[in-house]
Amino acid sequence: MHQANAEDATRASDHEARSAAPQPSDLTPVYNERGIIAESYHDLQGLGVLRAAREAYPLPKASNESTVRAVFQSVEIALLNLTDLVTRAAADIEQGFLGPATVKMFWARGFHRVLTCLSTIPHQLGLVRSAIDPQGVLRIDDSPAFGEYVQAINRFDRAVLQHAEAGELQLPTTLAHETLDSVAFNLLHLARICNHESTIWERNLTEVLVSAPVPSYAAFVVAKGMRDTVFDRVLTGDTYFTQFRGLHQIPETLGEEVNDHLEQAIRDVQSNQLPQAIAHLSDVNILTEGILTALPAIVDNLATADYHQIRENLGLTSGSHSICLRYHMFTHLYEQLWEEIGIHMTGWLKTECSVEMIEAAIRQVDQTRFEDHHAWMIHLLLNECAQFQTFIFQWRDEHLHLPRNNLGGDFTKSLTGSSDAVKAVKYMRDAARARDPMRPLARARDPRHEHTKMPRGQLAQYLESSSSLDSQILTTTGHTTQQRFQNVQERLGFFANRCPFSAPPKRKA
């Protein structure tokens, strides 16, 4: 979901790779009328504050308790954003501004659906069942952010109902006769959707057992750290900057936990503990659902004009800079995981560790999985890898919505200076597919499958042609962006600076 992180990675004394503080920048802090212009993704998304929150209450890495804590920290971020949105929507209604209030409720619906997805994760992980000796419990009622949201929804309801009592909003007529082309109907329709979604995630998070002591919800989840993360950087004016950040902070929070599970899975494969590796990869694939669910919330609701309001404040950042996602998860640990599995399979079959032999080993594993226990374990391990691979490429595909919708085409430059932002993101996606180390897995299970030779479909060819509406929208969006941001397009002022980001050292388990 997302812009990026200009920090280096260092190794801890226990040799577990961690994201380090960003390198010092030569850039002097720059402000515009809305606030500070970010120097890096690390600063933009408050990742230093997030890291400090994790370190304020340390937990064993890749444990049940650290995983459920990451989920509840993401819940806190979502709830704080919801409270911000609903409070601002109530203020709009109190002033008679139904249109702006309705936009905020569209965003609120997105966050509610993120929360619903997050709320199912503890149950999918089997944290209750696996906590043989539960020592603590987390209850959503104890969340400071939840309490604030309850107050905010009460204020929103009072504002709408007072508007109706004054005759300025006709509830019976609006609900009975109007449809989605009506602002008033959308406001009420979104409210009822959000309200029902809230009952789902509230029920799912009513009580979650934790296999570690919980002195208090606020202390265990580090609720103050989550608040600091969400609000450490705000802009003036009626923008969706906080929500833009929140929908990046949630994937980063879950992503750190995913990476810890990936590291442990790699170590398990190295030590021939395949059931344990499978368990950690299963956790990875459940957590990635929470990462992916943040994308529609921002894609569906971030209008081009709203993005343009905050664009300059994003500074010299790019979605390709995320150390947690782009480097550690999608590259370093992904590649090492497959490398270790290849070594394990070919070692088990006593054959050379080449791409061809790995592909042959996969076929043999799948063919003998019901007769050989070890083959069955490898088969399950490969299934988890295939699911993780699918997530990565789905994330890359879905992420293309953002430059398409908010920057446009026809050589619209990115914040960091790519000559055509949309083409640059497509190139990175296609290049990642071409060099995907797990391609032998896909080929072994479907010989027709070849990432690099998939023909462009008839529909894709039409949509890319000059006669399609999509091409016209993309070009028009690009021209609008170029005109509004000549400093970015011509690399003037702050944007004449060289992007300070550099790739981190490779993270290894």
PyMOL commands that set and color helices and strands:
alter all, ss='L'
color gray80, all
select helices_A, chain A and resi 41-44+47-56+64-94+98-124+127-130+140-142+144-165+171-177+183-204+217-221+223-231+241-270+274-292+294-301+304-314+319-321+323-348+355-368+373-399+401-406+421-434+439-445+451-453+458-464+469-484+486-489+493-496
alter helices_A, ss='H'
color red, helices_A
select strands_A, chain A and resi 9-11+17-19+30-32+35-37+136-138+208-210
alter strands_A, ss='S'
color yellow, strands_A
deselect
rebuild
show_as cartoon
